[in-house]
Amino acid sequence: MNQPPSPDHDEQRRRFLKLLSAGGAAALLPGCVEAEAPEVAQEASAFFKDTTPFIPHGANNLEAKLENMGGFLTPAEQFFVRNNAASIAVDAAGYRLTVEGNAVETPLSLSLDDLVQMPGRTVFSYVECGGNQRAFFASILGQPARGTQWGRGAVGMAVWTGVPLAEVLTRAGLRDTVVDVQLIGLDTDAPEEGFRRPIPLEKAMDPDTILAYRMNGAALPPDHGFPVRAIVPGWVGSTNIKWLGRIEVSSERVWSRNNTTSYVLIGEAYPPEGEAQGKVATLQSIKSALALPWPATLPSGRRTIRGYAHSPHAPIESVAWSPDGGQSWQNARVLDPVMRYAWARFEFEWDAAPGRHTLTTRATDQAGNIQPDEIPPNEKGYLFNMPLSHPVTVA
């Protein structure tokens, strides 16, 4: 795998803090602060938020509309939701996070206040469902994939504040035998009576892997994991466990539903690994998409077209765009801030003439990764990232 250059992550954070401060939004980035309980709706629903701005997928999933995304951060009320059961309300006062397993010296039981009092860290990271853009396996490759037929909107960008997972694991005392760290949610109606994903020790100890209790400067909303969720930057969304209740530290490789049959690339191009039916989906894939409805209708004339690009490997270096479905390419403007694990905004000017058009974008990151012209299919449609030819009608 291509490795990113080694920018100073703290310097990137400082630059963005200055940008926020200049815009009067520094209050969105508190330090060690009290995590208050959010207000929740009283009516029966699978969600606590207003579902009007979203494209619903079944009972538990809400796809965001990229055309509603106006800035660098995605407001919580417009952030997509991928659940395996209805969102749950957790009592902050009674909340406990347990840390246990055969590879820790001292099992822990931590309250929300215990976590808030630990050294904090702020991470700028997009979260994206591993099945984002799954519908394009059918419409572009002609090979439908099983699962929720997400378009482009199972992704969102936020600033997260919490405690590094490494801090918690260190307090539990890691044995030399540690292999995997399994994160388990309190959503007992989800598969396995608590949605779960294991991650290897190296990723668990990454300083940017955090147990977040704040999102965009406020307490986590219930739909997004209040009071505590995992943020595992660059990895598929299923790793970012919501309503985190238990951490199991194991001296053996951990296999569960979500890395043996689900969130696994199954197909001829993906030889099985371990107990999985194929290649386990871990890192996300480099992508770009326009912030327009699909399909879009625009008035004629010179227009500024905007979009988002992101890569798990390195910050975005450039985005090319094509007015003719990929026959010719031009460079878009990539806007600040450009940060590791954050999406980047881009824009370009287009002289929109009446008729039907396709606008195509292709992203490249600073490690040299580029959106591919072709990808092999997989049964459940994970990690689709071919350039999208966006249909646009100009009236």
C-alpha positions as CSV (number, residue, x, y, z in Angstrom):
1,M,0.0,0.0,0.0
2,N,1.3,3.5,-0.8
3,Q,2.2,5.4,2.3
4,P,1.4,9.1,2.7
5,P,4.1,11.7,3.2
6,S,4.7,12.5,6.8
7,P,3.1,15.9,7.4
8,D,2.9,17.2,11.0
9,H,-0.7,16.4,12.0
10,D,-0.6,18.8,14.9
11,E,0.4,21.6,12.6
12,Q,-2.5,20.8,10.3
13,R,-4.8,21.0,13.3
14,R,-3.3,24.4,14.3
15,R,-3.8,25.8,10.8
16,F,-7.4,24.8,10.8
17,L,-8.0,26.2,14.2
18,K,-6.8,29.5,12.9
19,L,-9.2,29.2,10.0
20,L,-12.1,28.5,12.4
21,S,-11.0,31.4,14.6
22,A,-10.9,33.8,11.7
23,G,-14.4,32.8,10.8
24,G,-15.7,33.2,14.4
25,A,-16.2,29.5,14.9
26,A,-13.5,28.7,17.4
27,A,-16.2,27.8,19.9
28,L,-16.8,24.6,17.9
29,L,-13.5,23.3,19.2
30,P,-13.6,23.2,23.0
31,G,-10.9,21.5,25.0
32,C,-11.7,19.3,28.0
33,V,-15.3,20.2,28.6
34,E,-18.3,18.6,30.2
35,A,-20.3,16.3,27.8
36,E,-23.9,17.2,28.3
37,A,-26.9,14.9,27.5
38,P,-28.6,15.8,24.3
39,E,-32.3,16.6,23.9
40,V,-34.1,13.8,22.2
41,A,-37.4,13.5,20.4
42,Q,-40.3,11.8,22.2
43,E,-42.2,10.3,19.3
44,A,-41.5,6.7,18.3
45,S,-39.0,6.5,15.5
46,A,-35.9,4.6,14.5
47,F,-34.1,8.0,14.6
48,F,-34.0,11.0,16.9
49,K,-33.2,13.5,14.1
50,D,-35.6,15.0,11.5
51,T,-35.4,12.6,8.6
52,T,-36.7,15.2,6.0
53,P,-33.3,16.2,4.5
54,F,-32.4,12.6,3.8
55,I,-33.0,9.7,1.3
56,P,-34.3,6.8,3.4
57,H,-33.0,3.3,2.9
58,G,-35.1,0.8,4.9
59,A,-36.0,1.4,8.5
60,N,-32.6,2.3,9.9
61,N,-30.5,4.2,7.3
62,L,-30.5,7.8,6.0
63,E,-28.5,8.9,3.0
64,A,-27.4,12.5,3.0
65,K,-27.8,14.7,-0.1
66,L,-24.4,16.1,-1.1
67,E,-26.1,19.2,-2.7
68,N,-27.1,20.2,0.8
69,M,-23.5,20.2,2.0
70,G,-22.3,23.8,1.9
71,G,-19.1,23.8,3.8
72,F,-16.2,21.8,5.1
73,L,-18.0,20.3,8.1
74,T,-21.2,18.4,7.8
75,P,-23.8,19.6,10.4
76,A,-25.0,16.8,12.6
77,E,-28.6,17.3,11.4
78,Q,-27.4,16.5,7.9
79,F,-24.9,13.7,8.7
80,F,-25.9,10.3,7.2
81,V,-27.0,7.5,9.5
82,R,-26.1,3.8,9.0
83,N,-27.6,1.6,11.8
84,N,-28.2,-2.1,12.1
85,A,-31.1,-1.4,14.5
86,A,-33.0,1.7,15.7
87,S,-30.9,4.4,17.3
88,I,-30.8,4.1,21.1
89,A,-30.9,6.6,24.0
90,V,-28.2,6.0,26.6
91,D,-28.4,7.5,30.1
92,A,-25.1,9.5,30.5
93,A,-25.3,9.3,34.3
94,G,-25.3,5.5,34.3
95,Y,-23.0,5.0,31.4
96,R,-20.0,2.7,31.8
97,L,-17.3,1.6,29.3
98,T,-15.7,-1.7,30.2
99,V,-12.2,-2.7,29.1
100,E,-11.5,-6.4,29.5
101,G,-10.0,-9.4,27.8
102,N,-7.1,-11.9,28.1
103,A,-4.5,-9.3,26.9
104,V,-5.0,-6.7,29.6
105,E,-3.5,-6.6,33.0
106,T,-6.2,-4.5,34.7
107,P,-9.9,-4.6,33.5
108,L,-11.5,-1.2,33.7
109,S,-15.0,0.3,34.1
110,L,-15.1,3.9,33.1
111,S,-17.8,6.5,33.4
112,L,-18.3,9.3,30.9
113,D,-16.8,11.7,33.3
114,D,-13.7,9.5,33.6
115,L,-13.2,9.7,29.9
116,V,-13.8,13.4,29.7
117,Q,-11.1,14.0,32.4
118,M,-8.5,12.0,30.4
119,P,-6.1,13.9,28.0
120,G,-8.2,14.8,25.0
121,R,-7.6,14.9,21.3
122,T,-9.4,16.6,18.4
123,V,-9.5,14.8,15.0
124,F,-10.8,16.0,11.7
125,S,-12.2,13.0,9.9
126,Y,-14.8,12.0,7.4
127,V,-16.8,8.9,8.2
128,E,-18.0,6.8,5.2
129,C,-20.0,3.6,5.0
130,G,-18.1,0.8,3.3
131,G,-21.1,0.4,1.0
132,N,-21.2,4.1,-0.1
133,Q,-21.8,4.2,-3.9
134,R,-22.8,0.6,-3.9
135,A,-25.7,1.3,-6.4
136,F,-23.1,2.1,-9.1
137,F,-22.0,-1.5,-9.3
138,A,-25.4,-2.0,-11.1
139,S,-25.7,1.2,-13.0
140,I,-22.1,1.5,-14.2
141,L,-20.7,-2.1,-14.2
142,G,-24.0,-3.9,-14.8
143,Q,-23.3,-6.2,-11.8
144,P,-25.8,-5.5,-9.0
145,A,-24.4,-5.9,-5.5
146,R,-26.3,-7.1,-2.4
147,G,-27.0,-4.6,0.4
148,T,-28.4,-1.2,0.9
149,Q,-28.3,0.6,-2.4
150,W,-26.4,3.7,-1.3
151,G,-25.8,6.5,-3.8
152,R,-23.1,9.0,-3.0
153,G,-24.3,10.3,0.4
154,A,-23.3,7.7,2.9
155,V,-20.4,10.0,4.0
156,G,-20.0,13.0,6.2
157,M,-17.2,15.1,7.6
158,A,-16.9,16.3,11.2
159,V,-14.5,17.4,13.9
160,W,-14.5,14.9,16.7
161,T,-13.2,15.4,20.2
162,G,-12.5,12.6,22.6
163,V,-9.8,10.5,24.3
164,P,-7.3,8.5,22.3
165,L,-8.1,4.8,22.5
166,A,-4.4,4.3,23.2
167,E,-4.7,6.2,26.5
168,V,-7.5,3.9,27.7
169,L,-5.7,0.8,26.6
170,T,-2.5,1.9,28.3
171,R,-4.4,2.5,31.6
172,A,-5.7,-1.1,31.3
173,G,-2.1,-2.4,31.0
174,L,-1.5,-4.2,27.7
175,R,0.2,-7.6,27.7
176,D,2.8,-8.3,25.1
177,T,0.4,-10.8,23.5
178,V,-2.1,-8.3,22.2
179,V,-3.3,-8.9,18.7
180,D,-6.8,-7.4,18.2
181,V,-9.0,-4.9,20.0
182,Q,-12.7,-5.5,19.5
183,L,-15.1,-2.5,19.9
184,I,-18.7,-3.4,20.9
185,G,-21.8,-1.2,20.9
186,L,-24.6,-1.0,23.4
187,D,-27.2,-1.5,20.6
188,T,-28.3,-4.9,21.7
189,D,-30.9,-5.2,18.9
190,A,-28.1,-5.1,16.3
191,P,-26.5,-8.4,15.1
192,E,-24.5,-10.2,17.8
193,E,-26.5,-8.3,20.4
194,G,-24.2,-5.3,20.0
195,F,-22.6,-4.1,16.7
196,R,-18.9,-4.9,16.8
197,R,-15.7,-4.7,14.8
198,P,-12.1,-5.8,15.8
199,I,-9.1,-3.6,14.8
200,P,-5.5,-4.6,15.0
201,L,-3.3,-3.2,17.9
202,E,-1.4,-0.9,15.5
203,K,-4.6,0.9,14.5
204,A,-5.9,0.9,18.0
205,M,-2.8,2.7,19.3
206,D,-2.8,5.3,16.5
207,P,-3.1,8.7,18.3
208,D,-5.9,9.6,15.8
209,T,-8.1,6.6,16.8
210,I,-10.2,8.1,19.5
211,L,-13.2,7.5,21.7
212,A,-15.2,10.6,20.8
213,Y,-17.8,12.3,23.0
214,R,-18.1,15.5,21.0
215,M,-19.1,16.1,17.3
216,N,-18.6,19.5,15.7
217,G,-18.2,21.1,19.2
218,A,-21.3,19.6,20.8
219,A,-22.2,16.4,22.6
220,L,-22.7,13.5,20.2
221,P,-26.3,13.3,19.1
222,P,-28.1,10.0,19.9
223,D,-28.1,9.0,16.2
224,H,-24.4,9.3,16.1
225,G,-23.5,7.4,19.2
226,F,-24.1,9.4,22.4
227,P,-22.4,9.3,24.8
228,V,-19.3,7.7,23.3
229,R,-18.3,6.3,19.9
230,A,-15.2,5.2,18.2
231,I,-13.6,7.2,15.4
232,V,-11.1,5.1,13.4
233,P,-10.0,7.5,10.7
234,G,-9.6,6.2,7.2
235,W,-11.3,2.9,7.9
236,V,-14.8,1.8,6.7
237,G,-17.7,3.3,8.7
238,S,-18.6,0.0,10.4
239,T,-15.4,0.3,12.4
240,N,-16.5,3.6,14.0
241,I,-18.7,1.8,16.6
242,K,-21.5,3.9,18.1
243,W,-22.8,3.8,21.7
244,L,-19.5,2.1,22.6
245,G,-20.0,0.0,25.7
246,R,-17.3,-2.6,25.7
247,I,-13.7,-3.1,24.6
248,E,-12.3,-6.6,24.4
249,V,-8.5,-6.9,24.1
250,S,-7.5,-10.2,22.7
251,S,-4.2,-12.2,22.3
252,E,-5.7,-13.8,19.2
253,R,-7.1,-12.6,16.0
254,V,-10.8,-11.9,16.5
255,W,-13.4,-13.0,14.0
256,S,-17.0,-11.9,14.1
257,R,-19.9,-11.5,11.7
258,N,-18.5,-8.1,10.6
259,N,-15.2,-9.4,9.4
260,T,-16.1,-12.8,8.1
261,T,-19.3,-12.5,6.1
262,S,-20.2,-8.7,6.3
263,Y,-17.7,-6.0,5.4
264,V,-15.8,-8.5,3.4
265,L,-14.9,-8.3,-0.3
266,I,-16.1,-11.5,-1.8
267,G,-15.3,-12.4,-5.4
268,E,-12.7,-13.9,-7.7
269,A,-10.3,-11.0,-7.2
270,Y,-10.3,-11.3,-3.4
271,P,-8.8,-14.5,-1.9
272,P,-10.2,-15.4,1.5
273,E,-8.1,-14.4,4.5
274,G,-8.3,-16.1,7.9
275,E,-11.9,-17.1,8.7
276,A,-13.4,-14.5,6.3
277,Q,-15.1,-15.4,3.1
278,G,-12.9,-12.9,1.2
279,K,-10.7,-9.9,1.9
280,V,-11.8,-8.0,5.0
281,A,-12.7,-4.4,4.2
282,T,-10.6,-2.1,6.4
283,L,-9.3,1.0,4.6
284,Q,-11.8,3.1,2.6
285,S,-11.0,4.0,-1.0
286,I,-10.2,7.3,-2.7
287,K,-13.3,9.0,-4.1
288,S,-14.7,12.3,-5.5
289,A,-18.3,13.4,-6.1
290,L,-20.1,16.5,-7.1
291,A,-22.4,18.4,-4.7
292,L,-25.3,18.3,-7.2
293,P,-28.5,16.3,-7.2
294,W,-28.4,13.0,-9.2
295,P,-29.4,13.7,-12.0
296,A,-29.0,17.5,-11.9
297,T,-30.9,20.2,-13.7
298,L,-29.2,23.6,-14.0
299,P,-29.9,26.9,-15.8
300,S,-27.6,27.8,-18.7
301,G,-24.6,30.1,-18.3
302,R,-21.3,30.2,-16.5
303,R,-21.6,28.2,-13.2
304,T,-19.4,27.3,-10.3
305,I,-19.6,23.6,-9.7
306,R,-18.5,22.2,-6.3
307,G,-17.7,18.8,-4.9
308,Y,-15.9,16.7,-2.3
309,A,-12.9,14.3,-2.5
310,H,-11.3,12.2,0.1
311,S,-8.7,9.4,0.5
312,P,-7.8,7.2,3.4
313,H,-4.1,7.1,2.3
314,A,-3.1,10.7,2.2
315,P,-4.5,14.3,1.8
316,I,-6.0,15.1,-1.6
317,E,-3.5,16.5,-4.0
318,S,-5.6,17.4,-7.0
319,V,-9.0,16.8,-8.7
320,A,-9.5,16.7,-12.4
321,W,-12.8,17.3,-14.1
322,S,-14.2,16.5,-17.5
323,P,-17.1,18.2,-19.3
324,D,-17.5,15.4,-21.7
325,G,-17.7,12.2,-19.7
326,G,-13.9,11.7,-19.5
327,Q,-12.8,12.5,-23.1
328,S,-10.9,15.6,-21.9
329,W,-9.7,16.8,-18.5
330,Q,-9.1,20.0,-16.7
331,N,-7.9,20.8,-13.2
332,A,-10.3,21.9,-10.5
333,R,-9.4,24.2,-7.6
334,V,-8.8,22.3,-4.3
335,L,-9.8,24.5,-1.4
336,D,-8.2,24.8,2.0
337,P,-8.0,23.1,4.4
338,V,-6.4,20.0,3.0
339,M,-5.8,17.6,5.8
340,R,-5.1,13.9,6.5
341,Y,-8.4,12.0,7.0
342,A,-10.5,15.0,6.1
343,W,-12.4,15.4,2.8
344,A,-11.3,18.3,0.6
345,R,-13.6,20.6,-1.2
346,F,-13.1,21.4,-4.9
347,E,-14.7,23.7,-7.4
348,F,-14.5,24.7,-11.1
349,E,-16.2,27.0,-13.5
350,W,-18.3,25.5,-16.3
351,D,-20.0,27.2,-19.2
352,A,-23.2,25.3,-19.2
353,A,-24.8,25.2,-22.6
354,P,-28.4,23.9,-23.1
355,G,-28.6,20.2,-23.5
356,R,-27.6,17.0,-21.8
357,H,-24.1,16.6,-20.4
358,T,-22.0,14.4,-18.1
359,L,-19.5,15.9,-15.7
360,T,-16.9,13.5,-14.4
361,T,-14.3,14.0,-11.6
362,R,-11.2,12.1,-10.7
363,A,-9.2,12.6,-7.5
364,T,-5.5,12.0,-6.8
365,D,-3.9,12.1,-3.3
366,Q,-0.5,13.1,-2.1
367,A,0.7,9.5,-2.0
368,G,-0.1,9.1,-5.7
369,N,-3.3,7.1,-5.4
370,I,-5.8,7.9,-8.1
371,Q,-9.4,6.8,-8.8
372,P,-9.3,3.8,-11.0
373,D,-11.0,3.4,-14.4
374,E,-12.1,-0.1,-13.4
375,I,-12.5,-2.2,-10.2
376,P,-13.3,-5.8,-9.8
377,P,-16.8,-6.5,-8.5
378,N,-17.6,-8.0,-5.1
379,E,-20.8,-9.6,-4.0
380,K,-21.8,-7.0,-1.4
381,G,-20.6,-3.9,-3.3
382,Y,-18.0,-2.4,-1.0
383,L,-15.5,0.3,-1.8
384,F,-16.8,1.4,-5.2
385,N,-14.6,4.3,-6.3
386,M,-14.6,4.6,-10.1
387,P,-15.0,8.1,-11.4
388,L,-18.7,9.0,-11.7
389,S,-20.1,10.5,-14.8
390,H,-22.7,12.9,-13.4
391,P,-25.8,13.4,-15.6
392,V,-26.7,17.1,-15.9
393,T,-29.5,18.6,-18.0
394,V,-29.0,22.3,-18.8
395,A,-32.3,24.1,-19.5
